[in-house]
Amino acid sequence: MDEKFWYKSYAPGVPKTLNYEKITISEALSRAAKNFPQHTALNYMGKRITYQALDGHVNQFARALQDLDVKPGDKVAVCLPNIPQVIIANMAIFRIGAVCVQNNPLYTERELAYQLNDSDAKHVITLTLLIPRMQKIKPKTQIQKIIGCHINTYLPFPKKQLFPLVKKDMYRKVEPAEDVLVFKDVIGKYSADPLADQSKWDELGALLYTGGTTGVSKGVMLAHSNISSVVQQFVAWFPDLNPGEEKLVGNFPVFHIAGFTTGQNLSIWRSWEFILVPRPEPKINIEILKKYSPTFLPAVPTIFVGLLADPEFRKLDFSSLRGFFSGAAPLAADTIEDLKEVSGKIISEGYGTTETACLATSTPWGGTIKPGTVGVPLPDTDIKIVDLTDSQKELAVGEEGEIAVKGPQVMVGYYKKPAETEKALIDGWFLTGDIGRFDEDGYLSIVDRTKD
């Protein structure tokens, strides 16, 4: 790779290019189960699921999906908050060579119907609470079965037993129906023994939808190579975060690319403990910091602002924490300053899109922080600023233009939208629709947006 002007800003020990391990995330899960069998994989409100147990649950659910006639390449929709079933479902779908389609459970019926239809999903895995909504939109889609997940299935005792009584509005008994199955019942019928992994490096692994705030949302096709490469880039960026040793807070929802990549997939790749947060709020984060001593806390800026506004946060013991990671919007300079002052820890920011599998740039870990910027391009990631009217014309450092990204994390294209794919991907460069500029050290600033 050519010598880029941003390499001088890399933190010590970070390589410019990587030798990628061509293994998928579901294969990485089997590796974690072998190397760290008794290590906690998922922590759900105090209920801990080990890597060995998680791998077994994935094998059980993978067999259940095969019995529902899910074949390699078939699409299966997952519409869940951050509860254990979202991880089990996604990894089981990967393991049988199918494609997991991520859907936001807070979406309207119209938005969900559009995405379920557009993705050609065969089945949908969702909360039992959302079954009536799914039944209503099912006739407009190709969905055959709705698999309902109780939010309390994996809660620890006595929370599990009390949950239906305490949170009546969040628990729904399921009436048996031809098209409705219950996750807990389904998974119990199958063996947890190892199952041959059918996920393949070059094949489609996931569909995640763009926001679509100014138009129709588009299904971003991510191959296993994209999904796995971006995680390996992230790992290289943080060389002192060790396998099997970290505890990561799952504030980003897994149905969103940030949680999918830097929560679910990163944790599994590194055999970390993933602390599931179904509803990210500052108070919940304070409880997690007190109870579980996480080492890495990713969140959106509003969470950090909320934490800093709470006197309790300022009194916490931060000795176990290695650092914070922020995404989705730039952190204000005073927030960065305040976080550093209160905790004494590193703050890293990142920038990317669904089409770049979450990340294209990040603040050098332990390096210079420049408030208002989103860091420098990751290893093997090339970024250029191009003219808004002519994408072939590259602009100079300091000039504002459209951000174009090239790298192993860039999507295959938009599902069933060849015209949009052709407009967005030119010679391997993804035109992000974001307007930005570089400074002389290779730090990128996002200035505006040209499109959604």
C-alpha positions as a Markdown table, in Angstrom:
| # | Residue | x | y | z |
|---|---|---|---|---|
| 1 | Met | 0.0 | 0.0 | 0.0 |
| 2 | Asp | 1.3 | 3.5 | -0.8 |
| 3 | Glu | 2.6 | 5.6 | 2.1 |
| 4 | Lys | -0.4 | 7.7 | 3.2 |
| 5 | Phe | 0.0 | 11.1 | 4.9 |
| 6 | Trp | -2.2 | 9.9 | 7.8 |
| 7 | Tyr | 0.2 | 7.0 | 8.8 |
| 8 | Lys | 2.3 | 9.5 | 10.8 |
| 9 | Ser | -0.7 | 9.9 | 13.1 |
| 10 | Tyr | -1.0 | 6.2 | 13.9 |
| 11 | Ala | -0.5 | 5.1 | 17.5 |
| 12 | Pro | 2.6 | 2.9 | 18.2 |
| 13 | Gly | 2.1 | -0.7 | 17.4 |
| 14 | Val | -0.7 | -0.2 | 14.8 |
| 15 | Pro | 0.1 | -1.8 | 11.4 |
| 16 | Lys | -0.6 | 0.0 | 8.1 |
| 17 | Thr | -1.9 | -3.2 | 6.5 |
| 18 | Leu | -3.1 | -6.5 | 7.8 |
| 19 | Asn | -2.9 | -10.1 | 7.0 |
| 20 | Tyr | -6.5 | -11.1 | 7.4 |
| 21 | Glu | -7.6 | -14.4 | 8.9 |
| 22 | Lys | -10.2 | -15.7 | 6.6 |
| 23 | Ile | -12.6 | -17.0 | 9.2 |
| 24 | Thr | -16.2 | -15.9 | 9.7 |
| 25 | Ile | -17.7 | -14.7 | 13.0 |
| 26 | Ser | -19.6 | -17.9 | 13.6 |
| 27 | Glu | -16.3 | -19.8 | 13.1 |
| 28 | Ala | -14.7 | -17.4 | 15.5 |
| 29 | Leu | -17.4 | -18.3 | 18.1 |
| 30 | Ser | -16.4 | -22.0 | 17.8 |
| 31 | Arg | -12.8 | -20.9 | 18.3 |
| 32 | Ala | -13.8 | -18.9 | 21.4 |
| 33 | Ala | -15.8 | -21.9 | 22.8 |
| 34 | Lys | -12.6 | -24.0 | 22.4 |
| 35 | Asn | -10.1 | -21.5 | 23.8 |
| 36 | Phe | -12.2 | -19.9 | 26.5 |
| 37 | Pro | -15.0 | -22.4 | 27.2 |
| 38 | Gln | -15.9 | -21.1 | 30.7 |
| 39 | His | -15.3 | -17.5 | 30.0 |
| 40 | Thr | -18.5 | -15.3 | 30.0 |
| 41 | Ala | -19.7 | -14.5 | 26.5 |
| 42 | Leu | -22.9 | -12.7 | 27.4 |
| 43 | Asn | -23.9 | -10.9 | 30.6 |
| 44 | Tyr | -27.6 | -10.2 | 30.5 |
| 45 | Met | -28.6 | -8.3 | 33.7 |
| 46 | Gly | -26.4 | -10.5 | 35.8 |
| 47 | Lys | -27.2 | -13.8 | 34.0 |
| 48 | Arg | -23.9 | -15.1 | 32.5 |
| 49 | Ile | -23.7 | -17.4 | 29.5 |
| 50 | Thr | -20.3 | -18.9 | 28.8 |
| 51 | Tyr | -18.8 | -19.3 | 25.4 |
| 52 | Gln | -19.2 | -23.1 | 25.6 |
| 53 | Ala | -23.0 | -22.6 | 26.4 |
| 54 | Leu | -23.4 | -19.9 | 23.7 |
| 55 | Asp | -21.9 | -22.1 | 21.0 |
| 56 | Gly | -24.2 | -24.9 | 22.1 |
| 57 | His | -27.3 | -22.7 | 21.9 |
| 58 | Val | -26.2 | -21.6 | 18.5 |
| 59 | Asn | -25.9 | -25.2 | 17.3 |
| 60 | Gln | -29.4 | -25.9 | 18.7 |
| 61 | Phe | -31.0 | -23.0 | 17.0 |
| 62 | Ala | -29.1 | -23.6 | 13.8 |
| 63 | Arg | -30.7 | -27.1 | 13.7 |
| 64 | Ala | -34.1 | -25.7 | 14.4 |
| 65 | Leu | -33.7 | -23.3 | 11.4 |
| 66 | Gln | -32.6 | -26.2 | 9.2 |
| 67 | Asp | -35.8 | -28.0 | 10.2 |
| 68 | Leu | -37.7 | -24.9 | 9.1 |
| 69 | Asp | -36.2 | -25.4 | 5.7 |
| 70 | Val | -33.7 | -22.6 | 5.9 |
| 71 | Lys | -31.0 | -23.2 | 3.3 |
| 72 | Pro | -27.7 | -21.5 | 2.6 |
| 73 | Gly | -28.3 | -18.1 | 1.1 |
| 74 | Asp | -31.9 | -17.8 | 2.5 |
| 75 | Lys | -32.7 | -14.6 | 4.4 |
| 76 | Val | -33.9 | -14.7 | 8.0 |
| 77 | Ala | -35.1 | -11.5 | 9.7 |
| 78 | Val | -34.0 | -10.7 | 13.2 |
| 79 | Cys | -36.0 | -7.9 | 14.9 |
| 80 | Leu | -34.8 | -7.8 | 18.5 |
| 81 | Pro | -33.2 | -5.5 | 21.1 |
| 82 | Asn | -30.0 | -6.5 | 22.9 |
| 83 | Ile | -31.1 | -9.7 | 24.6 |
| 84 | Pro | -29.2 | -13.1 | 24.3 |
| 85 | Gln | -31.5 | -14.4 | 21.6 |
| 86 | Val | -30.3 | -11.7 | 19.1 |
| 87 | Ile | -26.7 | -13.1 | 19.3 |
| 88 | Ile | -27.9 | -16.8 | 19.3 |
| 89 | Ala | -30.1 | -16.1 | 16.2 |
| 90 | Asn | -27.5 | -14.2 | 14.2 |
| 91 | Met | -24.8 | -16.8 | 14.8 |
| 92 | Ala | -27.1 | -19.7 | 14.0 |
| 93 | Ile | -28.1 | -18.0 | 10.8 |
| 94 | Phe | -24.4 | -17.5 | 9.9 |
| 95 | Arg | -23.6 | -21.1 | 10.9 |
| 96 | Ile | -26.0 | -22.6 | 8.4 |
| 97 | Gly | -24.8 | -20.3 | 5.6 |
| 98 | Ala | -28.0 | -18.2 | 5.6 |
| 99 | Val | -28.2 | -14.4 | 5.7 |
| 100 | Cys | -29.3 | -12.5 | 8.8 |
| 101 | Val | -31.4 | -9.4 | 8.1 |
| 102 | Gln | -31.3 | -6.9 | 10.9 |
| 103 | Asn | -34.5 | -4.9 | 11.7 |
| 104 | Asn | -35.2 | -2.3 | 14.3 |
| 105 | Pro | -38.0 | -3.4 | 16.6 |
| 106 | Leu | -39.1 | 0.2 | 17.2 |
| 107 | Tyr | -39.9 | 0.7 | 13.5 |
| 108 | Thr | -43.5 | 1.3 | 12.4 |
| 109 | Glu | -45.5 | -1.4 | 10.7 |
| 110 | Arg | -45.0 | 0.3 | 7.3 |
| 111 | Glu | -41.2 | 0.4 | 7.7 |
| 112 | Leu | -41.1 | -3.2 | 8.9 |
| 113 | Ala | -43.4 | -4.5 | 6.2 |
| 114 | Tyr | -41.2 | -2.7 | 3.6 |
| 115 | Gln | -37.9 | -4.2 | 4.9 |
| 116 | Leu | -39.3 | -7.7 | 5.4 |
| 117 | Asn | -40.6 | -7.7 | 1.9 |
| 118 | Asp | -37.6 | -6.1 | 0.3 |
| 119 | Ser | -35.2 | -8.6 | 2.0 |
| 120 | Asp | -37.2 | -11.7 | 0.9 |
| 121 | Ala | -37.0 | -12.9 | 4.5 |
| 122 | Lys | -38.4 | -16.4 | 5.0 |
| 123 | His | -38.9 | -16.2 | 8.8 |
| 124 | Val | -38.7 | -13.5 | 11.4 |
| 125 | Ile | -37.3 | -13.8 | 15.0 |
| 126 | Thr | -38.8 | -11.1 | 17.2 |
| 127 | Leu | -40.1 | -10.3 | 20.7 |
| 128 | Thr | -43.3 | -12.0 | 21.8 |
| 129 | Leu | -44.6 | -8.5 | 22.3 |
| 130 | Leu | -44.3 | -7.8 | 18.6 |
| 131 | Ile | -46.1 | -11.0 | 17.4 |
| 132 | Pro | -49.5 | -9.3 | 16.8 |
| 133 | Arg | -47.8 | -6.6 | 14.7 |
| 134 | Met | -45.9 | -9.2 | 12.7 |
| 135 | Gln | -49.1 | -11.2 | 12.2 |
| 136 | Lys | -50.7 | -8.1 | 10.9 |
| 137 | Ile | -48.0 | -7.4 | 8.3 |
| 138 | Lys | -47.2 | -11.0 | 7.4 |
| 139 | Pro | -49.7 | -11.3 | 4.5 |
| 140 | Lys | -47.8 | -8.5 | 2.8 |
| 141 | Thr | -44.5 | -10.4 | 3.0 |
| 142 | Gln | -43.0 | -13.8 | 2.3 |
| 143 | Ile | -42.7 | -14.6 | 6.0 |
| 144 | Gln | -43.7 | -18.2 | 6.8 |
| 145 | Lys | -43.0 | -18.4 | 10.6 |
| 146 | Ile | -42.8 | -15.9 | 13.4 |
| 147 | Ile | -40.5 | -17.0 | 16.2 |
| 148 | Gly | -41.2 | -15.1 | 19.4 |
| 149 | Cys | -38.6 | -14.5 | 22.1 |
| 150 | His | -39.6 | -13.8 | 25.7 |
| 151 | Ile | -37.6 | -10.9 | 27.1 |
| 152 | Asn | -37.2 | -12.8 | 30.4 |
| 153 | Thr | -36.0 | -16.3 | 29.1 |
| 154 | Tyr | -32.4 | -15.6 | 30.0 |
| 155 | Leu | -32.9 | -13.4 | 33.1 |
| 156 | Pro | -31.3 | -14.6 | 36.3 |
| 157 | Phe | -33.4 | -16.0 | 39.2 |
| 158 | Pro | -35.5 | -14.3 | 40.8 |
| 159 | Lys | -35.7 | -11.6 | 38.1 |
| 160 | Lys | -37.0 | -14.2 | 35.6 |
| 161 | Gln | -39.8 | -15.3 | 37.8 |
| 162 | Leu | -40.8 | -11.8 | 38.9 |
| 163 | Phe | -40.6 | -10.3 | 35.4 |
| 164 | Pro | -44.2 | -11.3 | 34.2 |
| 165 | Leu | -45.6 | -9.8 | 37.3 |
| 166 | Val | -43.5 | -6.6 | 37.5 |
| 167 | Lys | -43.4 | -5.7 | 33.8 |
| 168 | Lys | -46.8 | -6.8 | 32.6 |
| 169 | Asp | -46.6 | -4.5 | 29.6 |
| 170 | Met | -43.3 | -6.2 | 28.5 |
| 171 | Tyr | -44.3 | -9.8 | 28.8 |
| 172 | Arg | -46.8 | -11.5 | 26.5 |
| 173 | Lys | -48.0 | -15.1 | 26.7 |
| 174 | Val | -48.1 | -16.6 | 23.3 |
| 175 | Glu | -51.2 | -18.3 | 21.9 |
| 176 | Pro | -50.2 | -21.3 | 19.8 |
| 177 | Ala | -50.7 | -20.8 | 16.1 |
| 178 | Glu | -49.7 | -22.5 | 12.9 |
| 179 | Asp | -47.3 | -19.6 | 12.0 |
| 180 | Val | -46.1 | -18.8 | 15.5 |
| 181 | Leu | -43.3 | -20.6 | 17.4 |
| 182 | Val | -41.7 | -19.7 | 20.8 |
| 183 | Phe | -37.9 | -19.5 | 20.7 |
| 184 | Lys | -37.5 | -21.2 | 24.1 |
| 185 | Asp | -39.6 | -24.2 | 23.1 |
| 186 | Val | -38.0 | -24.5 | 19.7 |
| 187 | Ile | -34.4 | -24.4 | 20.9 |
| 188 | Gly | -35.0 | -27.1 | 23.6 |
| 189 | Lys | -35.8 | -29.8 | 21.1 |
| 190 | Tyr | -32.4 | -29.9 | 19.4 |
| 191 | Ser | -28.9 | -31.1 | 20.2 |
| 192 | Ala | -26.1 | -28.7 | 21.2 |
| 193 | Asp | -23.4 | -30.9 | 19.6 |
| 194 | Pro | -21.0 | -29.3 | 17.1 |
| 195 | Leu | -22.5 | -28.6 | 13.7 |
| 196 | Ala | -20.5 | -28.1 | 10.5 |
| 197 | Asp | -20.2 | -24.4 | 9.8 |
| 198 | Gln | -21.5 | -23.4 | 6.3 |
| 199 | Ser | -20.6 | -19.7 | 6.4 |
| 200 | Lys | -18.2 | -18.8 | 3.6 |
| 201 | Trp | -15.7 | -15.9 | 3.5 |
| 202 | Asp | -16.8 | -14.5 | 0.1 |
| 203 | Glu | -20.6 | -15.1 | 0.5 |
| 204 | Leu | -23.3 | -12.8 | 1.7 |
| 205 | Gly | -23.6 | -12.9 | 5.5 |
| 206 | Ala | -26.0 | -10.0 | 6.4 |
| 207 | Leu | -28.4 | -7.3 | 5.2 |
| 208 | Leu | -28.6 | -4.1 | 7.3 |
| 209 | Tyr | -30.8 | -1.3 | 6.2 |
| 210 | Thr | -29.8 | 2.4 | 5.8 |
| 211 | Gly | -31.8 | 4.9 | 7.8 |
| 212 | Gly | -33.8 | 6.1 | 4.8 |
| 213 | Thr | -34.7 | 9.5 | 6.4 |
| 214 | Thr | -34.8 | 11.2 | 3.0 |
| 215 | Gly | -35.8 | 8.3 | 0.9 |
| 216 | Val | -36.5 | 4.6 | 0.8 |
| 217 | Ser | -34.1 | 2.6 | 3.1 |
| 218 | Lys | -31.7 | 0.3 | 1.2 |
| 219 | Gly | -30.5 | -3.2 | 2.2 |
| 220 | Val | -26.7 | -3.1 | 2.5 |
| 221 | Met | -25.2 | -6.4 | 1.5 |
| 222 | Leu | -22.3 | -7.3 | 3.7 |
| 223 | Ala | -20.2 | -10.4 | 2.8 |
| 224 | His | -18.6 | -12.4 | 5.6 |
| 225 | Ser | -15.3 | -10.9 | 4.3 |
| 226 | Asn | -16.6 | -7.4 | 5.1 |
| 227 | Ile | -18.0 | -8.4 | 8.5 |
| 228 | Ser | -14.8 | -10.2 | 9.6 |
| 229 | Ser | -12.3 | -7.7 | 8.0 |
| 230 | Val | -13.7 | -4.7 | 9.8 |
| 231 | Val | -13.5 | -6.4 | 13.1 |
| 232 | Gln | -9.8 | -7.3 | 12.4 |
| 233 | Gln | -9.1 | -3.7 | 11.5 |
| 234 | Phe | -10.7 | -2.6 | 14.8 |
| 235 | Val | -8.6 | -5.2 | 16.8 |
| 236 | Ala | -5.4 | -3.9 | 15.1 |
| 237 | Trp | -6.4 | -0.3 | 16.1 |
| 238 | Phe | -6.5 | -1.3 | 19.8 |
| 239 | Pro | -3.4 | -3.5 | 20.2 |
| 240 | Asp | -3.5 | -3.5 | 24.1 |
| 241 | Leu | -7.1 | -4.8 | 24.3 |
| 242 | Asn | -6.4 | -8.6 | 24.9 |
| 243 | Pro | -8.3 | -11.7 | 23.9 |
| 244 | Gly | -10.4 | -13.2 | 26.6 |
| 245 | Glu | -9.7 | -10.3 | 29.0 |
| 246 | Glu | -12.1 | -7.4 | 28.2 |
| 247 | Lys | -15.7 | -6.6 | 29.2 |
| 248 | Leu | -17.5 | -4.5 | 26.6 |
| 249 | Val | -20.8 | -2.6 | 27.3 |
| 250 | Gly | -23.4 | -3.2 | 24.7 |
| 251 | Asn | -25.0 | 0.2 | 24.4 |
| 252 | Phe | -25.2 | 0.1 | 20.6 |
| 253 | Pro | -28.1 | -2.0 | 19.4 |
| 254 | Val | -27.0 | -5.1 | 17.5 |
| 255 | Phe | -29.7 | -4.4 | 14.8 |
| 256 | His | -27.6 | -1.2 | 14.0 |
| 257 | Ile | -24.3 | -1.6 | 12.3 |
| 258 | Ala | -22.4 | 0.0 | 15.3 |
| 259 | Gly | -23.7 | -2.7 | 17.7 |
| 260 | Phe | -23.5 | -5.5 | 15.0 |
| 261 | Thr | -19.8 | -4.8 | 14.4 |
| 262 | Thr | -18.3 | -3.2 | 17.6 |
| 263 | Gly | -20.6 | -5.1 | 20.0 |
| 264 | Gln | -21.6 | -8.6 | 18.8 |
| 265 | Asn | -18.9 | -9.4 | 16.3 |
| 266 | Leu | -15.9 | -7.7 | 18.0 |
| 267 | Ser | -16.7 | -9.4 | 21.4 |
| 268 | Ile | -17.0 | -12.9 | 19.8 |
| 269 | Trp | -13.8 | -12.4 | 17.7 |
| 270 | Arg | -11.9 | -11.5 | 20.8 |
| 271 | Ser | -13.7 | -13.9 | 23.2 |
| 272 | Trp | -14.7 | -10.9 | 25.4 |
| 273 | Glu | -17.6 | -10.6 | 27.8 |
| 274 | Phe | -20.5 | -8.7 | 26.1 |
| 275 | Ile | -22.7 | -6.9 | 28.6 |
| 276 | Leu | -26.1 | -6.7 | 26.9 |
| 277 | Val | -28.0 | -3.4 | 27.4 |
| 278 | Pro | -31.5 | -3.7 | 26.0 |
| 279 | Arg | -32.3 | 0.0 | 26.8 |
| 280 | Pro | -29.2 | 2.2 | 26.9 |
| 281 | Glu | -29.6 | 5.0 | 29.4 |
| 282 | Pro | -27.0 | 6.9 | 31.6 |
| 283 | Lys | -28.4 | 5.4 | 34.9 |
| 284 | Ile | -28.2 | 1.8 | 33.5 |
| 285 | Asn | -24.6 | 2.5 | 32.5 |
| 286 | Ile | -23.8 | 3.7 | 36.0 |
| 287 | Glu | -25.2 | 0.5 | 37.4 |
| 288 | Ile | -23.1 | -1.6 | 34.9 |
| 289 | Leu | -19.9 | 0.4 | 35.8 |
| 290 | Lys | -20.6 | -0.3 | 39.5 |
| 291 | Lys | -21.6 | -3.9 | 39.3 |
| 292 | Tyr | -19.6 | -5.5 | 36.4 |
| 293 | Ser | -16.4 | -3.4 | 36.1 |
| 294 | Pro | -16.4 | -3.2 | 32.3 |
| 295 | Thr | -13.1 | -2.4 | 30.6 |
| 296 | Phe | -14.5 | -0.7 | 27.4 |
| 297 | Leu | -17.5 | 1.5 | 27.2 |
| 298 | Pro | -18.9 | 2.4 | 23.7 |
| 299 | Ala | -21.9 | 4.8 | 23.5 |
| 300 | Val | -23.4 | 7.7 | 21.5 |
| 301 | Pro | -22.6 | 11.2 | 22.6 |
| 302 | Thr | -25.9 | 11.7 | 24.4 |
| 303 | Ile | -25.1 | 8.9 | 26.8 |
| 304 | Phe | -21.8 | 10.5 | 27.7 |
| 305 | Val | -23.4 | 13.9 | 28.2 |
| 306 | Gly | -26.0 | 12.2 | 30.4 |
| 307 | Leu | -23.4 | 10.4 | 32.4 |
| 308 | Leu | -21.4 | 13.6 | 33.0 |
| 309 | Ala | -24.6 | 15.4 | 34.2 |
| 310 | Asp | -25.0 | 12.8 | 36.9 |
| 311 | Pro | -23.0 | 13.4 | 40.1 |
| 312 | Glu | -23.0 | 9.7 | 40.8 |
| 313 | Phe | -20.9 | 9.0 | 37.7 |
| 314 | Arg | -18.3 | 11.5 | 38.8 |
| 315 | Lys | -17.8 | 9.5 | 42.0 |
| 316 | Leu | -17.3 | 6.1 | 40.4 |
| 317 | Asp | -14.1 | 4.1 | 40.5 |
| 318 | Phe | -12.8 | 3.9 | 37.0 |
| 319 | Ser | -9.8 | 1.7 | 37.7 |
| 320 | Ser | -11.0 | -1.3 | 35.7 |
| 321 | Leu | -12.0 | 0.8 | 32.6 |
| 322 | Arg | -9.5 | 1.0 | 29.7 |
| 323 | Gly | -11.4 | 3.6 | 27.7 |
| 324 | Phe | -14.5 | 5.0 | 26.0 |
| 325 | Phe | -15.5 | 4.8 | 22.4 |
| 326 | Ser | -18.0 | 7.2 | 20.8 |
| 327 | Gly | -19.8 | 7.0 | 17.5 |
| 328 | Ala | -22.8 | 8.2 | 15.5 |
| 329 | Ala | -22.0 | 11.9 | 16.0 |
| 330 | Pro | -18.9 | 13.9 | 16.9 |
| 331 | Leu | -18.3 | 14.5 | 20.6 |
| 332 | Ala | -18.1 | 18.1 | 21.7 |
| 333 | Ala | -14.7 | 19.3 | 22.8 |
| 334 | Asp | -15.9 | 20.0 | 26.4 |
| 335 | Thr | -17.4 | 16.5 | 26.7 |
| 336 | Ile | -14.1 | 14.9 | 25.7 |
| 337 | Glu | -12.3 | 17.2 | 28.2 |
| 338 | Asp | -14.7 | 16.5 | 31.0 |
| 339 | Leu | -14.7 | 12.7 | 30.4 |
| 340 | Lys | -10.9 | 12.7 | 30.5 |
| 341 | Glu | -10.8 | 14.8 | 33.6 |
| 342 | Val | -13.4 | 12.7 | 35.5 |
| 343 | Ser | -12.1 | 9.2 | 34.5 |
| 344 | Gly | -8.5 | 9.7 | 33.4 |
| 345 | Lys | -9.2 | 7.3 | 30.6 |
| 346 | Ile | -8.7 | 7.3 | 26.8 |
| 347 | Ile | -11.5 | 8.5 | 24.5 |
| 348 | Ser | -11.7 | 7.2 | 21.0 |
| 349 | Glu | -14.1 | 8.3 | 18.3 |
| 350 | Gly | -15.0 | 6.6 | 15.1 |
| 351 | Tyr | -16.7 | 7.3 | 11.8 |
| 352 | Gly | -18.3 | 5.0 | 9.3 |
| 353 | Thr | -21.6 | 4.0 | 7.6 |
| 354 | Thr | -23.6 | 0.9 | 7.2 |
| 355 | Glu | -22.0 | 0.6 | 3.8 |
| 356 | Thr | -18.5 | 0.5 | 5.4 |
| 357 | Ala | -19.6 | -2.1 | 7.9 |
| 358 | Cys | -19.4 | 0.6 | 10.6 |
| 359 | Leu | -15.9 | 1.9 | 10.6 |
| 360 | Ala | -13.7 | 3.8 | 8.2 |
| 361 | Thr | -11.8 | 6.1 | 10.6 |
| 362 | Ser | -11.0 | 6.3 | 14.3 |
| 363 | Thr | -9.1 | 8.4 | 16.8 |
| 364 | Pro | -5.6 | 6.9 | 17.3 |
| 365 | Trp | -5.9 | 4.8 | 20.5 |
| 366 | Gly | -3.8 | 6.7 | 23.0 |
| 367 | Gly | -2.8 | 9.1 | 20.3 |
| 368 | Thr | -3.7 | 12.8 | 19.7 |
| 369 | Ile | -7.3 | 13.7 | 20.1 |
| 370 | Lys | -8.5 | 16.5 | 17.9 |
| 371 | Pro | -12.0 | 17.6 | 19.0 |
| 372 | Gly | -14.3 | 18.1 | 16.0 |
| 373 | Thr | -12.6 | 15.4 | 14.0 |
| 374 | Val | -13.4 | 11.6 | 13.7 |
| 375 | Gly | -9.7 | 10.5 | 13.6 |
| 376 | Val | -7.7 | 9.0 | 10.7 |
| 377 | Pro | -8.4 | 6.1 | 8.3 |
| 378 | Leu | -8.0 | 2.6 | 9.6 |
| 379 | Pro | -5.4 | 0.1 | 8.3 |
| 380 | Asp | -6.1 | -0.9 | 4.6 |
| 381 | Thr | -8.6 | 1.9 | 4.4 |
| 382 | Asp | -8.1 | 4.5 | 1.7 |
| 383 | Ile | -10.1 | 7.8 | 1.9 |
| 384 | Lys | -10.2 | 10.7 | -0.5 |
| 385 | Ile | -12.2 | 13.9 | -0.7 |
| 386 | Val | -13.7 | 14.4 | -4.1 |
| 387 | Asp | -15.5 | 17.2 | -5.9 |
| 388 | Leu | -19.2 | 17.2 | -5.4 |
| 389 | Thr | -20.0 | 17.4 | -9.1 |
| 390 | Asp | -17.1 | 15.2 | -10.3 |
| 391 | Ser | -16.2 | 12.2 | -8.2 |
| 392 | Gln | -13.2 | 11.5 | -10.3 |
| 393 | Lys | -11.6 | 14.8 | -9.2 |
| 394 | Glu | -9.7 | 14.5 | -5.9 |
| 395 | Leu | -9.4 | 17.6 | -3.8 |
| 396 | Ala | -6.4 | 18.8 | -1.8 |
| 397 | Val | -5.9 | 18.6 | 2.0 |
| 398 | Gly | -8.1 | 21.2 | 3.7 |
| 399 | Glu | -10.7 | 21.4 | 0.9 |
| 400 | Glu | -14.3 | 20.3 | 1.5 |
| 401 | Gly | -15.9 | 17.7 | -0.7 |
| 402 | Glu | -17.6 | 14.3 | -0.6 |
| 403 | Ile | -15.9 | 11.6 | 1.4 |
| 404 | Ala | -15.1 | 8.5 | -0.7 |
| 405 | Val | -13.9 | 5.2 | 1.1 |
| 406 | Lys | -12.2 | 2.1 | -0.2 |
| 407 | Gly | -11.2 | -0.9 | 1.8 |
| 408 | Pro | -12.1 | -4.6 | 2.6 |
| 409 | Gln | -15.0 | -3.4 | 4.8 |
| 410 | Val | -16.9 | -1.7 | 1.9 |
| 411 | Met | -20.2 | -3.4 | 1.1 |
| 412 | Val | -20.9 | -5.7 | -1.9 |
| 413 | Gly | -23.8 | -3.3 | -2.9 |
| 414 | Tyr | -27.4 | -2.6 | -2.2 |
| 415 | Tyr | -29.8 | -5.6 | -2.3 |
| 416 | Lys | -31.9 | -5.7 | -5.5 |
| 417 | Lys | -30.9 | -2.1 | -6.3 |
| 418 | Pro | -28.3 | -2.2 | -9.1 |
| 419 | Ala | -28.9 | 1.5 | -10.2 |
| 420 | Glu | -28.2 | 2.8 | -6.6 |
| 421 | Thr | -25.2 | 0.5 | -6.3 |
| 422 | Glu | -23.8 | 1.8 | -9.5 |
| 423 | Lys | -24.1 | 5.4 | -8.3 |
| 424 | Ala | -22.6 | 4.7 | -4.9 |
| 425 | Leu | -19.8 | 2.3 | -5.8 |
| 426 | Ile | -17.3 | 3.6 | -8.4 |
| 427 | Asp | -14.2 | 1.5 | -9.1 |
| 428 | Gly | -14.4 | 0.1 | -5.5 |
| 429 | Trp | -14.8 | 3.6 | -4.0 |
| 430 | Phe | -17.9 | 4.1 | -1.9 |
| 431 | Leu | -19.3 | 7.6 | -2.2 |
| 432 | Thr | -20.6 | 8.2 | 1.3 |
| 433 | Gly | -22.8 | 11.3 | 0.7 |
| 434 | Asp | -21.0 | 12.9 | 3.6 |
| 435 | Ile | -19.0 | 16.1 | 3.1 |
| 436 | Gly | -15.7 | 16.4 | 4.9 |
| 437 | Arg | -12.1 | 17.6 | 4.8 |
| 438 | Phe | -8.7 | 16.3 | 5.9 |
| 439 | Asp | -6.2 | 18.3 | 7.9 |
| 440 | Glu | -2.4 | 18.0 | 7.3 |
| 441 | Asp | -2.1 | 15.1 | 9.8 |
| 442 | Gly | -4.8 | 13.0 | 8.1 |
| 443 | Tyr | -7.6 | 13.7 | 10.6 |
| 444 | Leu | -11.0 | 13.8 | 9.0 |
| 445 | Ser | -13.8 | 16.3 | 9.9 |
| 446 | Ile | -17.4 | 15.7 | 8.9 |
| 447 | Val | -18.9 | 19.0 | 7.7 |
| 448 | Asp | -22.3 | 18.2 | 6.2 |
| 449 | Arg | -24.4 | 15.6 | 4.4 |
| 450 | Thr | -25.4 | 15.6 | 0.8 |
| 451 | Lys | -27.9 | 12.7 | 0.9 |
| 452 | Asp | -29.2 | 10.0 | 3.2 |
